[in-house]
Amino acid sequence: MGTKERKHTAPPGYDEAFKAGAVRMVTEQGRPSREVVAELGVCIDTPRSWLRAAGAPSPGQTDRQNRDAKRLRELEAENRALRKSLRRKTRSLMY
């Protein structure tokens, strides 16, 4: 009988600094998890476990929070611009 060939290789080990960097890319930099996964060349499930271990929200939750925060900033900026425009128009009507 021959030796068995392994169908899959063991996943590579990552040091704590690498894991922490990946977690920061998603949580602090607000980068989409799919982008981070592609850049780092890791499986999509790997950062999920690192985020869970770090006590951070899952990538899906983080991605939604990042999108929501970005949208909120956009709406606030639009609101400021509209208020400024309204003030200008109101002043021009007064004179």
Number of C-alpha atoms within 10 A of each C-alpha: 3 4 5 6 6 7 6 6 6 7 9 7 7 8 8 10 9 12 17 14 12 22 25 15 16 25 21 12 10 17 19 18 22 17 13 17 17 11 10 11 9 14 12 15 10 13 22 18 16 17 21 13 11 12 9 17 16 18 23 13 11 20 19 14 15 19 15 12 13 13 12 12 12 12 12 12 12 12 12 12 12 12 12 12 12 12 12 11 11 11 10 9 8 6 5
